[in-house]
Each structure stands twice: as structure tokens, then as C-alpha cells.
Amino acid sequence: KQEVTQIPAALSVPEGENLVLNCSFTDSAIYNLQWFRQDPGKGLTSLLLIQSSQREQTSGRLNASLDKSSGRSTLYIAASQPGDSATYLCAVTLLNYGQNFVFGPGTRLSVLP
Amino acid sequence: GAVVSQHPSRVICKSGTSVKIECRSLDFQATTMFWYRQFPKQSLMLMATSNEGSKATYEQGVEKDKFLINHASLTLSTLTVTSAHPEDSSFYICSARLGGSKTQYFGPGTRLLVL
């Protein structure tokens, strides 16, 4: 059974810092991995999608990497801003699971002004 | 981008009552909709997958007689929590997918509190 974990569970940093969020998954037979942002009382916003054949994806200040063999992904946020404060979720889509997501528990990020 | 709405955004009910949550795709036809549940500080867990016009497929451990899902049209799916109990208090999120697409669009979620 696929399990997804995220470290740390919560993180508080001053504005301007670069930071890394970690995601681990137990079964490397994934179709893709996706990072989402979840704001309180709102739905999920997709940030980056990495296909299983890719190593990384970049969008603005965000960079996500994928090491499928070791079951790890990282989300790098450069020059953090207070507006980045949210919960960040990692989710994998399995090859044999109808392309449904298995989510991690999330990392709650607070960027202090 | 595609928009998915949920109604209500927040609901409080007494134990033993039933609660209906609606999930609508506003600008596209969703052949498949998904219902997730998220307990505090835990992952989103898939509850069930529903395809328009057919019965929902429930994940292991989810009681289909308690969580009734109806996907009667291409833009609307409903989740009814029957005889709700305090342990059903959770954040329920739906997502919708256009047929043939791999992209799921998520709703804003509904917070249910059962007293």
C-alpha cells in the first residue's frame, strides 16, 4: 500500500529565506507526483506536476525535484514571502490506481514578515 | 481555469441527522468526480469515485450506506452523510475530472461539524 509522508509537519521562517519541503513515498511505481497548495477554507491549487520520467519542474520561485528510485521529492521555495504561507501537500498518482491521488499529510508553512 | 464549487462551505448539525454536500463543475462537464475527507493534521483520503450515471466506487473502509453519493448529471455530484455522528466531523473536498483528462480540479471544501 502506498504511503506518503512529509517532513517537516510545520515550518516557520522569516521572509526572504529559501526553504525546502520534503516528501517521501513507499512505492516507486508512480505515474506522477504533484505538489499542491492549500489555503484555509479553500480548495487545492496545483503548483507543480512532475511526470515519473522527469527529474524536476520549475515555476517561478518554485522548483520541485523527483527521485523515483529513492521515493523522494523536494519542493524548493526561493526568497519566501508572507503570501507563501499555506499548507503544502504532496500527492502521487499510482500506475494501477485509476490515476487517483494518494496525499501526504502536508507541511504547514508560515513566512513571517 | 476550470472551477469547482461546493455548497455549503460549512455546516453544523446534530448527531443523527443527515447532511447533503453538493459539488458542481461550473464551466466544464465532469464525467468523473471524487470525494475526499481530511481529518485535522491528516492527509486527504479518497472516499469514493463517481462516474456520471453509474454507481460510485467506494474505497476500502468507507461505508457506502452511510455516505451516499449521487452523480446524476455531468456537472453535479452530491454526498449525503446519513445519520451523522461526531466522528464524521471532517473537511470534505470534492474534485472533478473531464473525461479523458488526467487533471483533477478541486473544490474549496466543506467543513462538517456534528454535535
Chai-1 contact restraints between the chains, C-beta under 6 A:
chainA,res_idxA,chainB,res_idxB,connection_type,confidence,min_distance_angstrom,max_distance_angstrom,comment,restraint_id
A,K42,B,P108,contact,1.0,0.0,6.0,A-B,restraint_1
A,G43,B,F106,contact,1.0,0.0,6.0,A-B,restraint_2
A,G43,B,G107,contact,1.0,0.0,6.0,A-B,restraint_3
A,G43,B,P108,contact,1.0,0.0,6.0,A-B,restraint_4
A,L44,B,F106,contact,1.0,0.0,6.0,A-B,restraint_5
A,Q99,B,K102,contact,1.0,0.0,6.0,A-B,restraint_6
A,N100,B,L46,contact,1.0,0.0,6.0,A-B,restraint_7
A,F103,B,S43,contact,1.0,0.0,6.0,A-B,restraint_8
A,F103,B,L44,contact,1.0,0.0,6.0,A-B,restraint_9
A,G104,B,S43,contact,1.0,0.0,6.0,A-B,restraint_10
A,P105,B,Q42,contact,1.0,0.0,6.0,A-B,restraint_11
A,P105,B,S43,contact,1.0,0.0,6.0,A-B,restraint_12
